[in-house]
Amino acid sequence: MHSSPDNLFIGAPEEKIFFNAAGVAPLSVSASETIRIAMHDLACPDYNTLNLLFESYEKVRSDIAALINGAPKDIAFFHTCAAALSQVAFGLSQAKELSSENEVICFGSDYPSNVYPWVDACRRSGATLKLIDAEAGKHRTELLCEAITDSTKIVACSWVQYEAGEILDLEMLCDAAHRVGAWVVVDAIQGLGTIPFSLKDLPVDAVAGGGHKWLMGPLGQGFLWMSESLRSAIEPIMVGAMSYGTPDDKADITLSLKKGAAGLEPGSPMMLHVLGMGASLRRLLSLGIDEVYRHNLMLREELRLLLKDYGFDAVESSNSFISPILNVKASLTKVQRMSGHFNSHGVVHSVRGEGLRLAPHIYNSKSDVDRLAHILKGFV
Ligand SMILES: Cc1ncc(COP(=O)(O)O)c(C=O)c1O
């Protein structure tokens, strides 16, 4: 077992060093234990067991609400973050809230799940998609703000950019978007669980997230928070028994959709995934996201200094916000050689954008950086 400030980490082999929380993080010990117990319960799914599982599921909804400082009733679970974003994009085009008079703004270089749903929603509705290019050295939030016009209906973006970790100034963005009556739809998967986030300070209209990165849940789990005004504007693209009632109710076509975001969940919950993610989340919340952020930034800085000695410069943020994601750039050949060297020594990382991405999390410690320093000695 790896040593870490909090023994959240599952028993992954000692020889691995996981610096890939921005890709897929290891499951926490508490997540895998919770899933094991829930699987045992599902082997005997009687009335009481199911009730208890559903109670635990609702508890995770409250924990996600605590993570973002929102209300549990505004949170819905989906099978991926992409599905959560699609529910918003297609829900708006289906409700004719997007039309040929409107513009949708996003970065062409954003994670594809923040681009494709909007491309398709614009194609269906006739709205104009304004794809913004990220210019080197230019503040990304300013680029989005400059693109906003009276016709803008949606600004869709990642809070933390997945390639190099740049954080957008959501307060500034919301200010500019709300002045023209536009909604701000944010994918926060690269920040939630590692950077403090509060809806009280960042008045966005929708926040999507997912479990398998900084929240250390199983791969394939998404969720969505939406403001009441945005939720009442969309028509869900997926509905089922749970959108209107319970599995015990007969179909009744006079019913209206359930109030609250739970009406966006069409069928039986992804129980194991949600409970697993919830177990990791509770550990992170009990440590305090401020503390997790401090720890992860400290490791990022150690890694930055180490990689600098080998001629790798970090991609710098164009503003004063710094995320724990470190992207170190060099020539393509050097990045590829370094990546191969890391792979052969069990250093789990990603190659993204201009360079090599390292994303330390709470299960890493200074000793992982020391081990990396040792591994780098063999890099020529
Ligand atoms: C910004 C961003 N959004 C979404 C995802 C993927 O989430 P999902 O597979 O749950 O849709 C990623 C994964 O790399 C990401 O970086």
The ligand as a MOL file (V3000), in Angstrom:
LIG
                    3D

  0  0  0     0  0            999 V3000
M  V30 BEGIN CTAB
M  V30 COUNTS 16 16 0 0 0
M  V30 BEGIN ATOM
M  V30 1 C -13.1730 18.2780 -19.1100 0
M  V30 2 C -13.6170 16.8490 -19.1960 0
M  V30 3 N -14.9350 16.5650 -19.2450 0
M  V30 4 C -15.3870 15.2960 -19.2980 0
M  V30 5 C -14.4910 14.2450 -19.3060 0
M  V30 6 C -14.9910 12.8300 -19.4390 0
M  V30 7 O -16.0380 12.5490 -18.6600 0
M  V30 8 P -17.0930 11.4210 -19.0810 0
M  V30 9 O -16.3460 10.3050 -19.7370 0
M  V30 10 O -17.7160 11.0480 -17.7720 0
M  V30 11 O -18.0540 12.0510 -20.0020 0
M  V30 12 C -13.1240 14.4900 -19.2610 0
M  V30 13 C -12.1590 13.3510 -19.2810 0
M  V30 14 O -11.0480 13.4370 -19.6800 0
M  V30 15 C -12.6780 15.8240 -19.1810 0
M  V30 16 O -11.3650 16.1070 -19.1140 0
M  V30 END ATOM
M  V30 BEGIN BOND
M  V30 1 1 1 2
M  V30 2 1 2 3
M  V30 3 2 2 15
M  V30 4 2 3 4
M  V30 5 1 4 5
M  V30 6 1 5 6
M  V30 7 2 5 12
M  V30 8 1 6 7
M  V30 9 1 7 8
M  V30 10 2 8 9
M  V30 11 1 8 10
M  V30 12 1 8 11
M  V30 13 1 12 13
M  V30 14 1 12 15
M  V30 15 2 13 14
M  V30 16 1 15 16
M  V30 END BOND
M  V30 END CTAB
M  END
